[in-house]
Amino acid sequence: MSLRVGIAGYGVVGKRRRHFIDLHPELKTVAVCDRTFAGDGVLDDGVRHFRDYRDLLRQDIDLLFVCLTNDIAAEVTVAGLETNRHVFCEKPPGRNLSDIASVIACERRNPHLKLKYGFNHRYHDSVRDAELIIKSGELGRVLNLRGVYGKSKFINFGDQNAWRVHRDKAGGGILLDQGIHMADLMRLFAGEFVDVHSFVSNDYWKYDVEDNAYALMRTRDRVVAMLHSSATQWRHYFNLEITLAKGSLLLSGILSGSKSYGAETLTVVRASDDDSGDPKETTTRYNQDPSWQSEIADFASAVIDDRPVSVGSSVDAYRTMELVYRIYCADPEWQARWQLSGDLAADPALADIVGPLSVAAGGQ
């Protein structure tokens, strides 16, 4: 089977996606769109290009990759599904929960189609190895998590990412843009959080989106997590500590396109009664990043083999977006400033899809 692919949004991420799409033996990029094109035409390699996604969807494509700004991502995802295309959409799924709810409603009307969201960090080898150790039970149950994910600064003025600091286009700031990955990993390792408390601020960069978010969260099983998402880190930084009953896991650094987050490592600490507070540990360094290729292969397999999307499903996307907005709304000042309370209103139409979860801002 050969599947024809269209890419909506042909910037840095869209081009990176294309590189790995075209490495897959069953996928071929045939058309792209981006508003930066001067007009419609053909690239040097024969791939057609357009300015408008609607023209892209008039092409003969089987799969649509959505790599667009948050304000239009949900709209184009819905358009892809409604024109009978399987869709892969980058995170976040939109600006707010209403955006992802509209997509899920469309997905429900088209159950034969596959929809996957790009929570790429779940495909990193360090994360997958940590998940296997936790699932094995060799270190006991998870007790708590501490995670920091930060950028050196918010934005390079005048670059193509300027939209990220405008609430009408982005929906949120550093937490929704980058910290959403940490929120997703904490859900992966600890489960759903029912208590959420936070401080959210834009005190430094003073845009209308947050430059720091600090959250303290707890699951029904009383696993506690602390999350800090920052655009004032002054260096690119990723660190996630997971403490278990018989040891701990430390994920440090993350391989990325910018190669600026340091070496990706997983340190496994095994506690014992006689370690005098200095337990044995082993550290694995990962020198390759197979995450993009693995993620695309997983999506292609779901389409070709007609199996459910197991990682990055619409329910996963909804739950992670819900956690991000619960962090926003748990800070009363931030919630009131941007009138966010309506963004967490429960949607009865989704109850049988995403399942029940208390969404009170303070976790009551």
Order of alpha helices (4+ residues) and beta strands (2+ residues): beta-alpha-beta-beta-beta-alpha-beta-alpha-beta-alpha-beta-alpha-beta-alpha-alpha-beta-beta-beta-beta-beta-beta-beta-alpha-alpha-alpha-alpha
